[in-house]
Amino acid sequence: MINNMTHSNRDNATEERNVKPLVYLMTVMAWLTLGIGVILCLLNLHHFSDKNLHLMIGIGCLVGSVQIYVIRTAIHLVNNRSSSMKKRG
């Protein structure tokens, strides 16, 4: 049982990973989060203070969308680099 698990892990490590669905999903999530953040911020600008929960959630969504997109870009770049290194070597 343990031998089969280590063998399958080695096979998975040597296979080329397809991250395109993950990159696509993270792109969609980043844009949706950005849209939700913009809507929440614009609808709740009338009371600009830290006590306005919807405004704070909107700003958090704006920041979170950037973070999601940065992580998505990092995953995409690392995958592209590892794929190009495998093709060369």
Backbone as JSON Lines, residues from 0, in Angstrom:
{"i":0,"aa":"M","n":[0.82,-1.19,0.0],"ca":[0.0,0.0,0.0],"c":[0.87,1.26,0.0]}
{"i":1,"aa":"I","n":[1.85,1.32,0.89],"ca":[2.71,2.5,0.95],"c":[3.56,2.59,-0.31]}
{"i":2,"aa":"N","n":[4.04,1.46,-0.79],"ca":[4.84,1.45,-2.0],"c":[4.05,1.97,-3.19]}
{"i":3,"aa":"N","n":[2.78,1.6,-3.3],"ca":[1.94,2.09,-4.39],"c":[1.74,3.59,-4.3]}
{"i":4,"aa":"M","n":[1.59,4.12,-3.09],"ca":[1.38,5.55,-2.93],"c":[2.62,6.34,-3.33]}
{"i":5,"aa":"T","n":[3.79,5.87,-2.95],"ca":[5.0,6.61,-3.31],"c":[5.25,6.52,-4.81]}
{"i":6,"aa":"H","n":[4.92,5.37,-5.41],"ca":[5.1,5.22,-6.85],"c":[4.16,6.15,-7.61]}
{"i":7,"aa":"S","n":[2.91,6.25,-7.19],"ca":[1.96,7.13,-7.88],"c":[2.33,8.59,-7.68]}
{"i":8,"aa":"N","n":[2.87,8.96,-6.52],"ca":[3.31,10.34,-6.29],"c":[4.47,10.69,-7.22]}
{"i":9,"aa":"R","n":[5.37,9.74,-7.43],"ca":[6.48,9.99,-8.35],"c":[5.97,10.17,-9.77]}
{"i":10,"aa":"D","n":[4.99,9.36,-10.17],"ca":[4.42,9.5,-11.51],"c":[3.74,10.85,-11.68]}
{"i":11,"aa":"N","n":[3.03,11.3,-10.67],"ca":[2.36,12.6,-10.75],"c":[3.37,13.73,-10.81]}
{"i":12,"aa":"A","n":[4.47,13.59,-10.14],"ca":[5.49,14.65,-10.14],"c":[6.16,14.77,-11.49]}
{"i":13,"aa":"T","n":[6.28,13.66,-12.22],"ca":[6.96,13.73,-13.51],"c":[6.02,14.13,-14.63]}
{"i":14,"aa":"E","n":[4.72,14.01,-14.43],"ca":[3.78,14.43,-15.46],"c":[3.74,15.95,-15.53]}
{"i":15,"aa":"E","n":[3.43,16.46,-16.72],"ca":[3.27,17.9,-16.86],"c":[1.91,18.29,-16.34]}
{"i":16,"aa":"R","n":[1.88,19.29,-15.49],"ca":[0.62,19.71,-14.88],"c":[-0.09,20.69,-15.79]}
{"i":17,"aa":"N","n":[-1.39,20.51,-15.9],"ca":[-2.22,21.42,-16.68],"c":[-2.88,22.4,-15.72]}
{"i":18,"aa":"V","n":[-2.39,23.62,-15.69],"ca":[-2.92,24.62,-14.77],"c":[-3.85,25.61,-15.47]}
{"i":19,"aa":"K","n":[-4.13,25.4,-16.74],"ca":[-5.0,26.33,-17.46],"c":[-6.38,26.46,-16.83]}
{"i":20,"aa":"P","n":[-7.03,25.36,-16.4],"ca":[-8.34,25.54,-15.75],"c":[-8.24,26.35,-14.45]}
{"i":21,"aa":"L","n":[-7.18,26.12,-13.68],"ca":[-7.0,26.87,-12.44],"c":[-6.75,28.35,-12.73]}
{"i":22,"aa":"V","n":[-5.93,28.64,-13.72],"ca":[-5.64,30.03,-14.09],"c":[-6.91,30.72,-14.57]}
{"i":23,"aa":"Y","n":[-7.7,30.02,-15.37],"ca":[-8.96,30.58,-15.85],"c":[-9.92,30.85,-14.69]}
{"i":24,"aa":"L","n":[-10.05,29.89,-13.78],"ca":[-10.94,30.04,-12.63],"c":[-10.5,31.2,-11.74]}
{"i":25,"aa":"M","n":[-9.22,31.32,-11.52],"ca":[-8.73,32.41,-10.68],"c":[-8.91,33.77,-11.36]}
{"i":26,"aa":"T","n":[-8.8,33.81,-12.69],"ca":[-9.04,35.06,-13.41],"c":[-10.5,35.48,-13.25]}
{"i":27,"aa":"V","n":[-11.41,34.53,-13.42],"ca":[-12.84,34.83,-13.27],"c":[-13.14,35.27,-11.84]}
{"i":28,"aa":"M","n":[-12.56,34.58,-10.87],"ca":[-12.79,34.94,-9.47],"c":[-12.25,36.34,-9.16]}
{"i":29,"aa":"A","n":[-11.1,36.68,-9.71],"ca":[-10.52,38.0,-9.47],"c":[-11.42,39.09,-10.04]}
{"i":30,"aa":"W","n":[-11.91,38.9,-11.26],"ca":[-12.77,39.91,-11.87],"c":[-14.11,40.02,-11.16]}
{"i":31,"aa":"L","n":[-14.67,38.88,-10.73],"ca":[-15.93,38.92,-9.98],"c":[-15.75,39.64,-8.64]}
{"i":32,"aa":"T","n":[-14.66,39.35,-7.96],"ca":[-14.39,40.0,-6.69],"c":[-14.19,41.5,-6.88]}
{"i":33,"aa":"L","n":[-13.5,41.87,-7.95],"ca":[-13.3,43.29,-8.25],"c":[-14.64,43.97,-8.51]}
{"i":34,"aa":"G","n":[-15.49,43.34,-9.29],"ca":[-16.81,43.9,-9.58],"c":[-17.66,44.07,-8.34]}
{"i":35,"aa":"I","n":[-17.66,43.05,-7.48],"ca":[-18.41,43.14,-6.23],"c":[-17.86,44.26,-5.36]}
{"i":36,"aa":"G","n":[-16.55,44.38,-5.31],"ca":[-15.93,45.44,-4.52],"c":[-16.28,46.83,-5.02]}
{"i":37,"aa":"V","n":[-16.26,47.01,-6.34],"ca":[-16.6,48.31,-6.91],"c":[-18.05,48.66,-6.62]}
{"i":38,"aa":"I","n":[-18.94,47.68,-6.79],"ca":[-20.36,47.93,-6.53],"c":[-20.59,48.28,-5.07]}
{"i":39,"aa":"L","n":[-20.0,47.51,-4.16],"ca":[-20.18,47.8,-2.73],"c":[-19.62,49.17,-2.35]}
{"i":40,"aa":"C","n":[-18.49,49.52,-2.92],"ca":[-17.9,50.83,-2.61],"c":[-18.76,51.97,-3.15]}
{"i":41,"aa":"L","n":[-19.21,51.84,-4.39],"ca":[-19.99,52.93,-4.98],"c":[-21.35,53.09,-4.32]}
{"i":42,"aa":"L","n":[-21.95,52.0,-3.88],"ca":[-23.26,52.09,-3.23],"c":[-23.18,52.63,-1.81]}
{"i":43,"aa":"N","n":[-22.03,52.59,-1.2],"ca":[-21.9,52.98,0.2],"c":[-20.9,54.1,0.44]}
{"i":44,"aa":"L","n":[-20.7,54.95,-0.56],"ca":[-19.78,56.07,-0.4],"c":[-20.39,57.23,0.39]}
{"i":45,"aa":"H","n":[-21.7,57.21,0.57],"ca":[-22.37,58.34,1.24],"c":[-21.89,58.52,2.68]}
{"i":46,"aa":"H","n":[-21.54,57.44,3.34],"ca":[-21.05,57.53,4.73],"c":[-19.64,56.95,4.76]}
{"i":47,"aa":"F","n":[-18.66,57.8,4.43],"ca":[-17.28,57.34,4.31],"c":[-16.62,57.32,5.69]}
{"i":48,"aa":"S","n":[-16.69,56.16,6.34],"ca":[-16.03,56.0,7.63],"c":[-15.7,54.53,7.85]}
{"i":49,"aa":"D","n":[-14.88,54.27,8.86],"ca":[-14.51,52.88,9.12],"c":[-15.64,52.11,9.8]}
{"i":50,"aa":"K","n":[-16.7,52.76,10.18],"ca":[-17.86,52.09,10.78],"c":[-18.84,51.58,9.71]}
{"i":51,"aa":"N","n":[-18.64,52.0,8.47],"ca":[-19.49,51.56,7.36],"c":[-19.01,50.18,6.9]}
{"i":52,"aa":"L","n":[-19.71,49.15,7.34],"ca":[-19.28,47.76,7.1],"c":[-19.25,47.42,5.6]}
{"i":53,"aa":"H","n":[-20.27,47.83,4.86],"ca":[-20.32,47.5,3.43],"c":[-19.17,48.15,2.66]}
{"i":54,"aa":"L","n":[-18.84,49.37,3.04],"ca":[-17.71,50.04,2.39],"c":[-16.4,49.32,2.71]}
{"i":55,"aa":"M","n":[-16.23,48.9,3.94],"ca":[-15.01,48.19,4.32],"c":[-14.91,46.83,3.61]}
{"i":56,"aa":"I","n":[-16.04,46.15,3.47],"ca":[-16.05,44.88,2.73],"c":[-15.73,45.14,1.26]}
{"i":57,"aa":"G","n":[-16.26,46.22,0.7],"ca":[-15.96,46.58,-0.68],"c":[-14.48,46.84,-0.91]}
{"i":58,"aa":"I","n":[-13.87,47.59,0.01],"ca":[-12.43,47.86,-0.09],"c":[-11.64,46.56,0.06]}
{"i":59,"aa":"G","n":[-12.09,45.69,0.96],"ca":[-11.43,44.39,1.11],"c":[-11.53,43.56,-0.15]}
{"i":60,"aa":"C","n":[-12.67,43.62,-0.84],"ca":[-12.81,42.89,-2.1],"c":[-11.89,43.45,-3.17]}
{"i":61,"aa":"L","n":[-11.73,44.78,-3.19],"ca":[-10.81,45.39,-4.16],"c":[-9.38,44.9,-3.93]}
{"i":62,"aa":"V","n":[-8.95,44.91,-2.69],"ca":[-7.6,44.45,-2.36],"c":[-7.48,42.95,-2.62]}
{"i":63,"aa":"G","n":[-8.5,42.18,-2.23],"ca":[-8.48,40.73,-2.43],"c":[-8.41,40.35,-3.9]}
{"i":64,"aa":"S","n":[-9.1,41.1,-4.76],"ca":[-9.08,40.77,-6.18],"c":[-7.67,40.92,-6.76]}
{"i":65,"aa":"V","n":[-6.96,41.94,-6.3],"ca":[-5.57,42.13,-6.76],"c":[-4.71,40.96,-6.28]}
{"i":66,"aa":"Q","n":[-4.91,40.54,-5.05],"ca":[-4.14,39.42,-4.51],"c":[-4.43,38.13,-5.29]}
{"i":67,"aa":"I","n":[-5.69,37.88,-5.59],"ca":[-6.06,36.69,-6.37],"c":[-5.37,36.74,-7.73]}
{"i":68,"aa":"Y","n":[-5.38,37.9,-8.38],"ca":[-4.78,38.02,-9.71],"c":[-3.26,37.86,-9.66]}
{"i":69,"aa":"V","n":[-2.63,38.38,-8.61],"ca":[-1.18,38.23,-8.47],"c":[-0.8,36.76,-8.29]}
{"i":70,"aa":"I","n":[-1.54,36.05,-7.44],"ca":[-1.27,34.63,-7.22],"c":[-1.5,33.85,-8.5]}
{"i":71,"aa":"R","n":[-2.55,34.19,-9.24],"ca":[-2.85,33.53,-10.53],"c":[-1.7,33.75,-11.51]}
{"i":72,"aa":"T","n":[-1.19,34.96,-11.55],"ca":[-0.09,35.27,-12.46],"c":[1.17,34.51,-12.06]}
{"i":73,"aa":"A","n":[1.44,34.41,-10.78],"ca":[2.61,33.67,-10.31],"c":[2.51,32.19,-10.69]}
{"i":74,"aa":"I","n":[1.34,31.61,-10.48],"ca":[1.14,30.2,-10.85],"c":[1.36,30.01,-12.35]}
{"i":75,"aa":"H","n":[0.82,30.91,-13.14],"ca":[0.95,30.82,-14.59],"c":[2.41,30.95,-15.04]}
{"i":76,"aa":"L","n":[3.12,31.91,-14.45],"ca":[4.52,32.11,-14.83],"c":[5.41,30.94,-14.42]}
{"i":77,"aa":"V","n":[5.19,30.42,-13.22],"ca":[6.0,29.29,-12.75],"c":[5.75,28.07,-13.63]}
{"i":78,"aa":"N","n":[4.5,27.85,-13.99],"ca":[4.18,26.71,-14.86],"c":[4.8,26.88,-16.24]}
{"i":79,"aa":"N","n":[4.73,28.09,-16.79],"ca":[5.34,28.32,-18.11],"c":[6.85,28.12,-18.06]}
{"i":80,"aa":"R","n":[7.47,28.58,-17.0],"ca":[8.93,28.45,-16.88],"c":[9.34,26.99,-16.74]}
{"i":81,"aa":"S","n":[8.59,26.23,-15.9],"ca":[8.95,24.82,-15.73],"c":[8.69,24.03,-17.02]}
{"i":82,"aa":"S","n":[7.66,24.42,-17.77],"ca":[7.4,23.74,-19.04],"c":[8.5,24.02,-20.06]}
{"i":83,"aa":"S","n":[8.98,25.28,-20.09],"ca":[10.04,25.61,-21.04],"c":[11.37,24.95,-20.64]}
{"i":84,"aa":"M","n":[11.61,24.8,-19.34],"ca":[12.83,24.14,-18.89],"c":[12.8,22.66,-19.24]}
{"i":85,"aa":"K","n":[11.64,22.02,-19.16],"ca":[11.52,20.61,-19.51],"c":[11.73,20.4,-21.0]}
{"i":86,"aa":"K","n":[11.27,21.36,-21.81],"ca":[11.42,21.23,-23.27],"c":[12.89,21.38,-23.69]}
{"i":87,"aa":"R","n":[13.62,22.24,-22.96],"ca":[15.03,22.44,-23.29],"c":[15.87,21.26,-22.85]}
{"i":88,"aa":"G","n":[15.59,20.78,-21.63],"ca":[16.48,19.76,-21.05],"c":[15.94,18.43,-21.19]}
